[in-house]
Amino acid sequence: MRVFAPATVANVAAGFDILGFAVGEPGDEVTARLAEQPGVRILRIEGDGGALPLEAERNTAGVAAREVLALAGRRGGIELEVRKRMPSGSGLGSSAASGVAAAVAVNALLGGPLRPEELLPALLEAERVACGTAHADNVAPALLGGFVLVRSYRPLDVVRLPTPAELWCALAHPQLEIRTADARRILRDRVRLSDAVVQWGNTAGLVAGLLLGDYALIGRSLQDVIVEPVRAVLIPGFARIKEAALDAGALGCSISGSGPSVFALARGAAAARAAGDAMASAVRGFGLPCDVWVSPLGGRGAHVVGAEDPS
């Protein structure tokens, strides 16, 4: 089975570790095959420049495959091939996409014994191995598609949210790498109550804006007063990039995940493309190459894109 899993935007400004959405592109592909030898083996990884480990226990795809086998109560062997279609350390859920694609591929190979939601524990364990924290705001939207709220981690409670029909996203990826573990390490352990109140209001406002289809409310709510100010120093020219997106007509703009990618939400494809072009121009003005992707929100989660004939 060959499965595609999309890139994701996590945090979505005020929703640190609890909000995320899938985009149409980029994404990763994983091919999984049944094997006679027990356990999970990664045969090769393409597109990573040799940076990712082939050892299954150190790779999100390998860990996810192992955990799905355990959840399904199977003891067979699995061979994986990973095709990276997005850069690691980009803030686009690269590790999550590989893990999700592997989990969905293995589950499909086994005949689909697990519902999509039942794969989430396997994916949380893969994320824990990747960055030291079992957060779901990338893996849940990559798996389920659309916009996702992680209401609770104990117990895990994931809610899919509707997205207005004209809501689009522009992604700008400055070509530098920020490790998620490093970006989490610089965050403060305590926040002021006044900042927490502002953050709660913006998180609730964003969810309400999605439910009501209120684009202006969505834009007003894309404000992060806790995490963004700390992580912005890791992205050269972030303030100018954000200003460029807003000047081009974006509803709002913030850091995608732990960065360095920056996302902007806009009403309609034209506005999103204008915001993407403006962000890319700002990034290049600081001497960095920049990739840009534009897509509507509410896209598909991981899905099978091909199957090989075992004969």
DRENFILO-473052 format. One record per atom (N, C-alpha, C): x, y, z; residue in one letter. Coordinates in steps of 0.1 Angstrom, whole numbers, padded with zeros to 4 digits, always signed. Example, Ala and Ser with C-alpha at 12.3 -4.5 7.8 and 13.67 -1.06 7.14 Angstrom:
DRENFILO-473052
+0132-0057+0078a
+0123-0045+0078a
+0132-0033+0078a
+0128-0022+0071s
+0137-0011+0071s
+0129+0000+0079s
end
This chain:
DRENFILO-473052
+0008-0012+0000m
+0000+0000+0000m
+0009+0012+0000m
+0005+0022-0009r
+0012+0035-0009r
+0003+0046-0004r
+0006+0053+0006v
-0002+0063+0012v
+0004+0076+0013v
-0004+0086+0010f
+0000+0101+0011f
-0006+0107+0023f
+0002+0114+0031a
-0003+0122+0042a
+0002+0136+0041a
-0008+0145+0043p
-0005+0160+0040p
+0003+0167+0051p
+0009+0178+0047a
+0015+0187+0057a
+0004+0193+0065a
+0008+0198+0077t
-0002+0204+0086t
+0003+0217+0092t
-0006+0225+0096v
-0003+0237+0103v
-0008+0235+0118v
+0001+0235+0127a
-0002+0233+0141a
-0002+0246+0149a
-0009+0246+0160n
-0010+0258+0169n
-0020+0268+0164n
-0019+0272+0151v
-0028+0281+0144v
-0030+0294+0153v
-0018+0300+0156a
-0018+0312+0165a
-0020+0308+0179a
-0032+0311+0184a
-0035+0310+0199a
-0037+0296+0203a
-0038+0286+0194g
-0041+0272+0198g
-0030+0263+0200g
-0020+0267+0209f
-0008+0259+0211f
-0011+0245+0215f
-0006+0235+0207d
-0008+0221+0210d
-0022+0216+0209d
-0032+0224+0206i
-0046+0219+0206i
-0053+0222+0192i
-0048+0230+0184l
-0054+0233+0171l
-0044+0230+0159l
-0050+0224+0148g
-0042+0222+0137g
-0051+0219+0125g
-0046+0221+0113f
-0053+0218+0101f
-0044+0213+0090f
-0050+0205+0081a
-0043+0199+0070a
-0044+0208+0058a
-0033+0208+0049v
-0033+0215+0037v
-0032+0206+0025v
-0034+0211+0013g
-0034+0202+0002g
-0021+0197-0002g
-0011+0206-0001e
+0003+0202-0004e
+0013+0211+0005e
+0025+0206+0007p
+0031+0194+0003p
+0026+0182+0012p
+0034+0171+0011g
+0031+0159+0020g
+0041+0149+0018g
+0040+0138+0025d
+0049+0126+0024d
+0042+0114+0019d
+0049+0105+0013e
+0044+0092+0009e
+0051+0081+0016e
+0044+0070+0020v
+0050+0058+0026v
+0044+0046+0019v
+0053+0037+0014t
+0048+0024+0009t
+0051+0013+0019t
+0041+0005+0022a
+0043-0005+0032a
+0040-0019+0025a
+0048-0029+0029r
+0046-0042+0023r
+0047-0052+0034r
+0039-0063+0033l
+0040-0074+0043l
+0053-0081+0040l
+0059-0086+0051a
+0072-0093+0049a
+0072-0106+0058a
+0080-0115+0054e
+0081-0128+0062e
+0089-0125+0075e
+0099-0117+0075q
+0107-0114+0087q
+0099-0106+0097q
+0097-0111+0109p
+0089-0103+0119p
+0095-0089+0122p
+0087-0080+0126g
+0091-0067+0130g
+0090-0057+0118g
+0095-0045+0120v
+0094-0034+0110v
+0108-0031+0106v
+0110-0030+0093r
+0122-0025+0087r
+0119-0014+0077r
+0128-0004+0077i
+0127+0007+0067i
+0138+0004+0057i
+0134+0001+0045l
+0143-0002+0034l
+0151+0010+0029l
+0143+0021+0027r
+0150+0033+0022r
+0142+0045+0024r
+0148+0056+0024i
+0142+0069+0026i
+0147+0078+0015i
+0138+0084+0007e
+0141+0093-0004e
+0137+0107+0000e
+0146+0117-0005g
+0142+0131-0003g
+0146+0137+0010g
+0154+0130+0018d
+0158+0136+0031d
+0173+0140+0031d
+0180+0137+0020g
+0194+0140+0020g
+0202+0131+0029g
+0197+0120+0033g
+0204+0111+0043g
+0203+0115+0057g
+0194+0124+0061a
+0194+0129+0074a
+0186+0121+0084a
+0176+0113+0079l
+0168+0106+0088l
+0172+0092+0090l
+0170+0086+0102p
+0175+0073+0105p
+0167+0062+0099p
+0174+0052+0094l
+0167+0040+0089l
+0163+0030+0100l
+0168+0032+0112e
+0164+0023+0123e
+0149+0026+0126e
+0141+0016+0126a
+0127+0018+0127a
+0123+0024+0141a
+0131+0020+0151e
+0127+0025+0164e
+0131+0040+0167e
+0138+0046+0157r
+0142+0060+0158r
+0135+0068+0148r
+0126+0063+0140n
+0119+0070+0129n
+0104+0069+0131n
+0098+0081+0129t
+0083+0081+0132t
+0075+0071+0123t
+0080+0069+0111a
+0073+0059+0103a
+0074+0045+0109a
+0086+0042+0113g
+0089+0029+0119g
+0081+0027+0132g
+0082+0037+0140v
+0075+0036+0153v
+0060+0034+0151v
+0054+0043+0142a
+0040+0042+0140a
+0036+0028+0134a
+0044+0023+0125a
+0041+0009+0120a
+0041-0001+0131a
+0051-0001+0139r
+0052-0010+0150r
+0040-0009+0160r
+0036+0003+0163e
+0025+0005+0172e
+0012+0000+0166e
+0010+0002+0153v
-0002-0003+0147v
-0003-0018+0147v
+0008-0024+0145l
+0009-0039+0146l
+0004-0043+0160l
+0010-0036+0170a
+0006-0040+0184a
-0008-0038+0187a
-0014-0026+0182l
-0028-0023+0185l
-0037-0033+0178l
-0033-0038+0166a
-0041-0047+0159a
-0039-0062+0163a
-0030-0064+0172g
-0027-0077+0177g
-0020-0086+0167g
-0012-0081+0158r
-0006-0088+0148r
+0009-0089+0150r
+0015-0100+0146r
+0030-0103+0148r
+0038-0104+0135r
+0032-0100+0124g
+0039-0102+0111g
+0050-0092+0109g
+0056-0092+0097g
+0066-0083+0094g
+0061-0072+0084g
+0068-0061+0085i
+0064-0049+0076i
+0077-0043+0071i
+0077-0040+0058e
+0088-0033+0052e
+0083-0020+0047e
+0090-0009+0049l
+0086+0005+0046l
+0096+0011+0037l
+0090+0020+0028e
+0098+0029+0020e
+0092+0043+0022e
+0100+0053+0025v
+0095+0066+0028v
+0100+0076+0018v
+0091+0084+0013r
+0094+0094+0003r
+0090+0108+0009r
+0101+0115+0013k
+0099+0128+0019k
+0096+0138+0008k
+0085+0145+0009r
+0081+0155-0001r
+0081+0169+0006r
+0085+0170+0018m
+0086+0183+0025m
+0099+0182+0034m
+0104+0194+0037p
+0117+0194+0045p
+0114+0191+0059p
+0124+0185+0066s
+0123+0183+0080s
+0126+0196+0087s
+0121+0197+0100g
+0123+0209+0107g
+0117+0222+0101g
+0106+0220+0093s
+0100+0231+0086s
+0088+0237+0093s
+0083+0231+0104g
+0071+0236+0110g
+0059+0232+0103g
+0060+0222+0094l
+0048+0217+0086l
+0044+0203+0090l
+0049+0198+0101g
+0045+0184+0105g
+0051+0174+0097g
+0064+0175+0093s
+0071+0165+0085s
+0071+0152+0092s
+0075+0151+0104s
+0076+0138+0111s
+0062+0132+0113s
+0052+0141+0115a
+0038+0136+0117a
+0034+0130+0104a
+0036+0136+0092a
+0032+0131+0079a
+0037+0117+0077a
+0050+0115+0079s
+0056+0102+0077s
+0050+0091+0086s
+0048+0095+0099g
+0042+0085+0108g
+0028+0082+0104g
+0020+0092+0101v
+0006+0090+0097v
+0005+0081+0085v
+0013+0085+0074a
+0013+0077+0062a
+0016+0062+0065a
+0026+0060+0073a
+0030+0046+0077a
+0018+0039+0084a
+0012+0046+0094a
+0002+0039+0101a
-0010+0036+0093a
-0014+0045+0084v
-0026+0042+0075v
-0022+0031+0065v
-0010+0031+0060a
-0006+0020+0051a
-0006+0007+0057a
-0001+0006+0069v
+0000-0007+0076v
-0014-0012+0080v
-0023-0003+0084n
-0036-0006+0088n
-0044-0012+0075n
-0041-0005+0064a
-0048-0010+0051a
-0043-0023+0047a
-0029-0026+0049l
-0024-0039+0046l
-0030-0050+0054l
-0033-0047+0066l
-0039-0057+0075l
-0054-0059+0073l
-0060-0051+0064g
-0074-0052+0061g
-0083-0042+0069g
-0076-0032+0074g
-0084-0021+0081g
-0090-0025+0094g
-0083-0032+0103p
-0090-0036+0116p
-0092-0024+0125p
-0085-0013+0123l
-0086-0002+0132l
-0092+0010+0125l
-0102+0017+0132r
-0107+0029+0127r
-0097+0040+0127r
-0098+0050+0119p
-0088+0061+0119p
-0085+0066+0133p
-0095+0069+0141e
-0093+0075+0154e
-0085+0065+0163e
-0086+0052+0160e
-0079+0042+0168e
-0064+0042+0165e
-0060+0049+0155l
-0046+0049+0151l
-0039+0060+0159l
-0046+0069+0165l
-0040+0081+0172l
-0030+0077+0183l
-0033+0067+0191p
-0023+0064+0201p
-0009+0060+0195p
-0010+0053+0184a
+0003+0049+0177a
+0010+0061+0173a
+0003+0071+0168l
+0009+0083+0162l
+0014+0092+0173l
+0008+0092+0185l
+0013+0100+0196l
+0026+0095+0201l
+0027+0081+0201e
+0040+0075+0205e
+0051+0079+0194e
+0048+0079+0182a
+0057+0082+0171a
+0062+0097+0173a
+0053+0106+0176e
+0056+0120+0179e
+0065+0121+0191e
+0062+0113+0201r
+0071+0114+0213r
+0085+0110+0210r
+0087+0100+0202v
+0100+0096+0198v
+0107+0107+0190v
+0099+0114+0181a
+0105+0124+0172a
+0109+0137+0179a
+0101+0141+0189c
+0104+0155+0195c
+0103+0155+0210c
+0101+0143+0216g
+0101+0143+0230g
+0087+0146+0237g
+0077+0150+0229t
+0064+0154+0234t
+0053+0147+0225t
+0044+0141+0231a
+0033+0134+0224a
+0022+0143+0222a
+0024+0152+0212h
+0013+0162+0209h
+0006+0158+0196h
-0007+0161+0195a
-0016+0156+0185a
-0020+0166+0174a
-0015+0179+0176d
-0021+0189+0167d
-0015+0188+0153d
-0005+0180+0150n
-0001+0177+0137n
-0007+0163+0132n
-0005+0153+0140v
-0009+0140+0136v
-0024+0139+0134v
-0032+0145+0142a
-0047+0144+0141a
-0052+0150+0128a
-0048+0162+0124p
-0053+0167+0111p
-0047+0160+0099p
-0034+0155+0100a
-0028+0147+0089a
-0035+0134+0087a
-0040+0129+0098l
-0048+0116+0097l
-0062+0118+0093l
-0069+0128+0099l
-0083+0129+0097l
-0087+0140+0086l
-0078+0149+0083g
-0080+0159+0074g
-0088+0171+0081g
-0089+0182+0073g
-0096+0193+0078g
-0090+0200+0090g
-0098+0207+0098f
-0094+0215+0109f
-0097+0207+0122f
-0088+0205+0131v
-0090+0196+0143v
-0087+0204+0156v
-0095+0201+0166l
-0093+0206+0179l
-0090+0194+0188l
-0079+0195+0195v
-0076+0185+0205v
-0081+0190+0219v
-0093+0186+0222r
-0099+0191+0235r
-0092+0187+0247r
-0087+0174+0247s
-0081+0169+0259s
-0071+0158+0254s
-0060+0157+0262y
-0050+0146+0260y
-0052+0135+0269y
-0058+0137+0281r
-0061+0126+0291r
-0075+0128+0296r
-0084+0120+0290p
-0082+0111+0279p
-0082+0119+0266p
-0077+0112+0255l
-0075+0119+0242l
-0089+0121+0237l
-0092+0134+0233d
-0105+0138+0228d
-0103+0147+0216d
-0105+0143+0204v
-0102+0150+0192v
-0115+0154+0185v
-0117+0166+0181v
-0130+0171+0175v
-0126+0177+0162v
-0133+0173+0151r
-0132+0179+0138r
-0141+0192+0137r
-0135+0202+0132l
-0142+0215+0131l
-0145+0218+0116l
-0157+0224+0114p
-0159+0228+0100p
-0151+0240+0096p
-0149+0241+0083t
-0141+0253+0077t
-0150+0260+0067t
-0151+0273+0068p
-0158+0280+0058p
-0153+0278+0043p
-0162+0278+0034a
-0159+0273+0020a
-0149+0282+0014a
-0147+0294+0017e
-0138+0303+0010e
-0125+0305+0018e
-0123+0297+0029l
-0111+0299+0037l
-0099+0292+0031l
-0089+0299+0027w
-0077+0294+0021w
-0064+0297+0030w
-0054+0289+0027c
-0041+0291+0034c
-0030+0293+0025c
-0021+0302+0028a
-0008+0304+0021a
+0003+0300+0031a
+0013+0292+0026l
+0024+0288+0034l
+0037+0293+0028l
+0045+0299+0036a
+0058+0304+0031a
+0069+0297+0040a
+0078+0290+0033h
+0088+0282+0041h
+0102+0288+0038h
+0107+0296+0047p
+0121+0300+0045p
+0130+0288+0047p
+0140+0286+0038q
+0148+0274+0037q
+0159+0274+0048q
+0154+0272+0060l
+0163+0270+0072l
+0155+0260+0081l
+0162+0254+0090e
+0156+0243+0098e
+0156+0247+0113e
+0144+0245+0119i
+0143+0247+0133i
+0138+0234+0139i
+0146+0228+0148r
+0141+0216+0155r
+0130+0218+0165r
+0120+0210+0164t
+0108+0212+0173t
+0113+0211+0187t
+0121+0202+0191a
+0126+0201+0205a
+0132+0214+0209a
+0140+0220+0201d
+0147+0233+0204d
+0137+0244+0206d
+0127+0244+0197a
+0117+0255+0197a
+0108+0254+0209a
+0106+0241+0214r
+0098+0240+0227r
+0107+0243+0239r
+0120+0241+0238r
+0128+0243+0250r
+0129+0258+0254r
+0127+0267+0244i
+0128+0281+0248i
+0115+0287+0253i
+0104+0279+0253l
+0092+0285+0258l
+0092+0287+0273l
+0085+0296+0278r
+0084+0299+0292r
+0075+0288+0299r
+0079+0285+0312d
+0071+0276+0320d
+0058+0282+0326d
+0059+0295+0327r
+0047+0302+0334r
+0043+0314+0325r
+0030+0317+0325v
+0025+0329+0318v
+0017+0337+0327v
+0016+0350+0324r
+0008+0359+0332r
-0007+0356+0330r
-0015+0357+0340l
-0029+0355+0339l
-0036+0364+0329l
-0031+0376+0328s
-0037+0385+0318s
-0034+0380+0304s
-0022+0375+0301d
-0019+0369+0288d
-0028+0357+0285d
-0029+0348+0296a
-0038+0336+0294a
-0052+0340+0290a
-0057+0350+0296v
-0071+0354+0293v
-0072+0359+0279v
-0062+0367+0274v
-0062+0371+0260v
-0062+0359+0251v
-0053+0349+0254q
-0051+0337+0246q
-0064+0329+0246q
-0070+0327+0257w
-0083+0319+0257w
-0093+0326+0249w
-0094+0339+0249g
-0104+0346+0241g
-0102+0344+0226g
-0089+0345+0222n
-0086+0343+0208n
-0088+0329+0204n
-0085+0319+0212t
-0087+0305+0208t
-0102+0302+0207t
-0110+0307+0216a
-0124+0305+0215a
-0130+0313+0203a
-0124+0325+0201g
-0129+0333+0189g
-0126+0326+0176g
-0115+0320+0175l
-0112+0313+0162l
-0121+0301+0160l
-0124+0293+0170v
-0133+0282+0169v
-0147+0288+0165v
-0151+0298+0172a
-0164+0304+0169a
-0165+0309+0155a
-0154+0316+0150g
-0154+0321+0137g
-0155+0310+0126g
-0149+0298+0129l
-0150+0287+0120l
-0164+0282+0119l
-0170+0281+0131l
-0184+0275+0132l
-0194+0285+0126l
-0192+0298+0127l
-0201+0308+0122l
-0198+0312+0108l
-0187+0308+0103g
-0183+0313+0089g
-0180+0327+0089g
-0175+0333+0100d
-0173+0347+0102d
-0158+0350+0100d
-0155+0354+0087y
-0141+0356+0084y
-0134+0367+0092y
-0141+0378+0095a
-0136+0389+0102a
-0132+0384+0116a
-0141+0376+0122l
-0138+0371+0136l
-0126+0361+0135l
-0125+0353+0125i
-0113+0345+0123i
-0100+0353+0123i
-0100+0364+0115g
-0089+0372+0114g
-0085+0379+0127g
-0095+0384+0135r
-0093+0390+0148r
-0087+0381+0158r
-0090+0368+0156s
-0086+0358+0166s
-0073+0352+0163s
-0067+0354+0152l
-0054+0349+0149l
-0043+0357+0155l
-0043+0358+0168q
-0033+0365+0176q
-0028+0356+0187q
-0015+0355+0188d
-0008+0347+0198d
+0001+0356+0207d
-0003+0357+0219v
+0005+0366+0228v
+0014+0358+0237v
+0015+0345+0236i
+0023+0337+0245i
+0035+0330+0238i
+0032+0323+0227v
+0042+0315+0220v
+0049+0323+0209v
+0041+0329+0201e
+0047+0336+0189e
+0058+0346+0193e
+0056+0355+0203p
+0066+0364+0206p
+0079+0358+0210p
+0079+0346+0216v
+0092+0339+0219v
+0098+0333+0207v
+0090+0326+0199r
+0096+0319+0187r
+0099+0328+0176r
+0093+0340+0175a
+0096+0349+0164a
+0110+0352+0162a
+0118+0352+0173v
+0132+0355+0172v
+0140+0345+0164v
+0134+0333+0162l
+0141+0322+0155l
+0140+0324+0140l
+0131+0332+0135i
+0127+0334+0121i
+0132+0348+0116i
+0142+0349+0108p
+0147+0362+0104p
+0136+0370+0097p
+0134+0382+0102g
+0124+0391+0095g
+0110+0387+0097g
+0107+0379+0108f
+0093+0375+0110f
+0083+0386+0110f
+0086+0397+0117a
+0077+0408+0118a
+0074+0414+0104a
+0084+0415+0095r
+0082+0420+0082r
+0074+0410+0073r
+0076+0397+0075i
+0069+0387+0068i
+0054+0388+0071i
+0051+0389+0084k
+0037+0390+0089k
+0030+0403+0084k
+0037+0414+0084e
+0032+0426+0079e
+0029+0426+0064e
+0038+0419+0057a
+0036+0418+0042a
+0023+0410+0039a
+0021+0399+0047a
+0009+0391+0045a
-0004+0399+0048a
-0004+0407+0059l
-0016+0415+0062l
-0018+0426+0052l
-0007+0432+0048d
-0008+0443+0038d
-0014+0438+0025d
-0011+0425+0022a
-0016+0418+0009a
-0031+0414+0010a
-0037+0415+0022g
-0051+0412+0023g
-0054+0400+0031g
-0044+0394+0038a
-0046+0382+0046a
-0055+0385+0058a
-0063+0376+0063l
-0071+0377+0075l
-0062+0378+0087l
-0051+0369+0087g
-0042+0369+0098g
-0030+0360+0094g
-0020+0361+0103c
-0007+0354+0099c
+0000+0351+0112c
+0006+0339+0112s
+0014+0335+0124s
+0024+0324+0120s
+0031+0319+0130i
+0041+0308+0128i
+0034+0295+0126i
+0038+0287+0117s
+0033+0273+0115s
+0040+0264+0124s
+0034+0258+0134g
+0041+0249+0143g
+0052+0256+0150g
+0064+0250+0150s
+0075+0256+0157s
+0083+0265+0147s
+0079+0266+0135g
+0086+0274+0125g
+0097+0266+0118g
+0104+0272+0108p
+0103+0286+0104p
+0092+0289+0094p
+0084+0279+0090s
+0073+0282+0081s
+0063+0292+0087s
+0057+0300+0079v
+0047+0310+0083v
+0035+0308+0075v
+0023+0308+0081f
+0011+0307+0074f
+0002+0319+0075f
-0006+0321+0065a
-0016+0332+0064a
-0029+0326+0060a
-0040+0330+0066l
-0053+0326+0062l
-0059+0338+0055l
-0067+0335+0044a
-0073+0345+0036a
-0086+0340+0031a
-0094+0350+0027r
-0107+0346+0021r
-0106+0346+0006r
-0106+0334+0001g
-0105+0332-0014g
-0091+0329-0019g
-0090+0322-0030a
-0077+0318-0036a
-0069+0330-0040a
-0074+0340-0046a
-0067+0351-0050a
-0060+0358-0039a
-0067+0361-0028a
-0061+0367-0016a
-0050+0359-0010a
-0052+0346-0010a
-0042+0337-0004a
-0029+0337-0013a
-0031+0337-0026r
-0019+0337-0034r
-0012+0351-0033r
-0019+0361-0031a
-0013+0374-0029a
-0005+0375-0016a
-0011+0369-0006a
-0004+0368+0007a
+0008+0359+0006a
+0007+0348-0001g
+0019+0339-0002g
+0030+0346-0010g
+0027+0353-0021d
+0037+0360-0028d
+0044+0371-0020d
+0035+0378-0012a
+0041+0389-0004a
+0050+0383+0007a
+0046+0372+0013m
+0055+0366+0024m
+0068+0361+0018m
+0067+0355+0006a
+0079+0350-0001a
+0089+0361-0004a
+0083+0372-0009s
+0091+0384-0012s
+0098+0389+0000s
+0091+0390+0011a
+0097+0394+0024a
+0108+0385+0028a
+0106+0372+0027v
+0116+0362+0031v
+0129+0364+0023v
+0127+0365+0010r
+0138+0366+0001r
+0146+0379+0003r
+0138+0389+0008g
+0145+0402+0011g
+0155+0401+0022g
+0154+0390+0030f
+0163+0388+0041f
+0174+0378+0037f
+0175+0375+0023g
+0185+0367+0018g
+0183+0352+0019g
+0171+0347+0021l
+0167+0333+0023l
+0159+0329+0011l
+0162+0317+0005p
+0153+0311-0005p
+0139+0308+0002p
+0129+0307-0005c
+0116+0305+0001c
+0107+0297-0008c
+0100+0286-0002d
+0090+0279-0010d
+0076+0284-0005d
+0067+0283-0015v
+0053+0288-0012v
+0043+0278-0017v
+0033+0275-0008w
+0022+0266-0012w
+0009+0273-0008w
-0001+0272-0017v
-0014+0278-0014v
-0025+0267-0016v
-0034+0266-0007s
-0045+0256-0008s
-0057+0259+0000s
-0068+0254-0003p
-0080+0256+0006p
-0079+0248+0018p
-0086+0252+0029l
-0086+0245+0041l
-0096+0233+0040l
-0096+0224+0049g
-0106+0213+0049g
-0102+0202+0040g
-0089+0201+0037g
-0085+0191+0027g
-0085+0177+0033g
-0082+0167+0025r
-0082+0153+0029r
-0071+0150+0038r
-0073+0140+0047g
-0063+0135+0055g
-0055+0124+0047g
-0048+0115+0054a
-0040+0105+0048a
-0049+0095+0041a
-0045+0091+0029h
-0053+0082+0021h
-0044+0074+0011h
-0049+0062+0008v
-0042+0053-0001v
-0042+0059-0015v
-0030+0059-0021v
-0029+0065-0035v
-0024+0054-0045v
-0021+0042-0040g
-0017+0031-0049g
-0016+0018-0041g
-0017+0007-0048a
-0015-0006-0042a
-0008-0015-0052a
+0002-0022-0047e
+0009-0031-0056e
+0003-0045-0056e
+0004-0052-0068d
-0001-0065-0069d
+0010-0075-0062d
+0006-0082-0052p
+0016-0090-0045p
+0022-0101-0054p
+0015-0105-0065s
+0020-0115-0074s
+0032-0110-0082s
end
